[in-house]
Amino acid sequence: MRKPNIYIIPFVSVLLVMIFHELGHFIAGTSMGYDMKMSLNMVRFPDGATIDDQQQVIFYLAGPLFTLVLVFFAIL
């Protein structure tokens, strides 16, 4: 049985964490009613969207919170 390449597992892990992190931002923005645009390393509000301070804080914290949830489940 072949061992997986030493570079593949970290690469896939980082890729999945990035996607999950950005998904947190995306879900937060979508739940606030915005038509979010997502790429591999960025989520943005639609052009011309007005965001109040509370929504901005929720949007900014959603990614790190999703990452912490992922870390919690990875530890289990």
C-alpha angles and dihedrals in degrees: 000000000000121000116233116258111271091233099049099065096052091043093052091043093053091045092053093047091051092050093046091048093051090045088061091057091044094051092047092052093044092049088055089057101258125135096235125201116216134191131168095279105016143050120191140181118246116273112276096018115148113217124188122219096260092052091047092054091049091048093049095047096045095076097051091043091054089049091052090050089052091050091049092054092043090056092052 
